[in-house]
Amino acid sequence: MSQAIPPTVRTTSLDEPLVVSLVIPVYNEIDAIAPFLQRIRAVFAPHTQWRLELVFINDGSTDDTLPTLLACQREDARIAVVE
């Protein structure tokens, strides 16, 4: 009879920040990007125990959404952009 393999459990140290990843689909959202980022940063600013990661999924925007997101990505290492 084979022995059961216990599941792998990853624990984090209490000193390590928890990663909070937000995946945001966007399509022609140029007017919403700045207010959204401002609000998200304000909400997460007091939570130093969390490490924020924002992943924007651009769904073929035809306005300036993609260039704007790429500029935001260059300014903030917590932002990732997927085309």
Secondary structure as UniProt FT lines:
FT   TURN            14..15
FT   STRAND          18..26
FT   HELIX           30..44
FT   TURN            45..46
FT   TURN            48..49
FT   STRAND          50..58
FT   HELIX           65..75
FT   TURN            77..78
FT   STRAND          79..82
//
